[in-house]
Amino acid sequence: MQVFQRMRIALAQTAIIWEDKEQNFKKAEEQIKDAVNHNTEAIFFPEMSFTGFSMNTDATKESGDGTVRRMQSIAGQYRMAAGFGWVRDCGGKCENHYTVVDRSGKIISDYVKLHPFSYSGEHLQFRGGDTLSYFSLNGIACSTFICYDLRFPEIFQAASKRAHVIVVPANWPAKRSGHWRTLLRARAVENQVYILAVNCTGDIGGIRYAGDSCVIDPDGAVRSVLHDGEGMLYFELTDDVGEIRREFPVKRDRREELYKSLE
């Protein structure tokens, strides 16, 4: 009988307080306390978790990793792995980061958003990353992308060669929520992975966000979803990805070299 790795996760669908790190840190700590009471092993927050998706980098950027140190301390105190977004000052343009720390507070992943959202002017203030990031929780291989990255399927194909779970934190506006739901399911199905998608909610910085944080399985089924409104989504994930891929081995028919030749 095959034994699958499991982990209990929480997605913190947050009504982020605009550009107010201290108040958002306090809110995050309360959410982590709630997660502890639900025997959760890892919690994930939206993109730019403690400021909202702001182009005012003078107010959001950090040169000293203060947000990371703060979250390392909180994670270690409550023995809870945590994923969170923040802005790094790079001495010109900034970087949109998503960092994951383990239950001791050790950094196990630090990802930079590959695709700044030029439609909103993000590319004017932020430079894109150029590497994937992987980490392991409870022996389960994970990776992460950020928001607009969801529209680029090639990077999900690359990450899913190793990852069985892909976390997608976002500040995804309500007016394109249909795209959010459709693309998340597509990325899960075509890569045969679990998608953990965590969005913000409410009116933040003059933009309406509808939430729709969710867990989607490798068959594209929405296993759990939190619609509009602040709240916590809890889910016990069973890593049966290897078995699913063996039973329906779609990936072995990919023709990577051919795809490159067609460009």
Secondary structure, DSSP 8 states (H G I E B T S, - for coil): -----EEEEEEEE----TT-HHHHHHHHHHHHHHHHHTT-SEEE--TTTTT-S-S-HHHHEESS-HHHHHHHHHHHHHT-EEEEEEEEE-SSSEEEEEEEE-TTS-EEEEEE-SS--GGGTHHHHB-------EEEETTEEEEE--GGGGG-HHHHHHHTTT-SEEEEE---BGGGHHHHHHHHHHHHHHHT-EEEEE--EEEETTEEEE--EEEE-TTS-EEEEE-SSSEEEEEEEE--HHHHHHHS-GGGG--HHHHHHT-
